[in-house]
């Protein structure tokens, strides 16, 4: 199936590894012009070079701390101006650290807000002038927007806010022909998931393999997802093939979320 993405101009934040890198690679393989960011310019540059080598696409790297509103604004405006507009914008960022509510304080919540919800709003505000009719924005969150996850109190709160932002923008921007959707990763095998499993193992006094086995047993498909599976869903949602889909929430979780 041709997704008609060749030549589309895309930016993917926090894409030097994990879900962001997988999405950037998938978009590049479909012929998109892709710019990625990371807090580490060297990491972003290495990933961009690898994706470009693998796909033959133009992939550019930038250093952006997504908890810094001005850094987001500068990157998006500079990229939009250089490319003559943006067709695909995918805000992203590492999630807040694992902690129960009682283990957190105001400083932790302020940092989590800046990283997660405020960054999503900053991307929307900066990108809007550069996205024309037919453009799209895709937010990435977590299954915590449907079912709060133990010991992820800050993520539970702010990811839900990002989901609400996506639905709000889908309504507000539809009259201009701009689509906004929301993609939920389940337990996808990334470094962050390994870190979270490690934190759970330490908290419960178990081995990390025990944690993974328990988690996998709760997933109907019986395994963690692969990053390419998540990236495929993201690529479809931002493509013209999904031109009548906006305001949608899609979960890529192997059936883990049981609610309707």
ABEGO torsion letter per residue (X at the ends): XBAGABGBBBBBBGAABEAAAAAAAAAAAAGBBBBBBBABAAAAAAAAAAAAAAAGBBBBBBBBBAABAAAAAAAAAAAAAAAGEBABBBBBBBBBBBBBAAABBAAAAAAAAAAAAAAAAAAAAAAAAABBBGBBBBBBBBAAAABBBBGBAAAAAAAAAAAAAAAAAAAAAAAAGBBBBBBBBBBBBBAAAAAAAAAAAAAAGBBAAAAAAAAAAABAAGBBBBAAAAAAAAAAAABAAAAABBGBBBBBAGGABABX
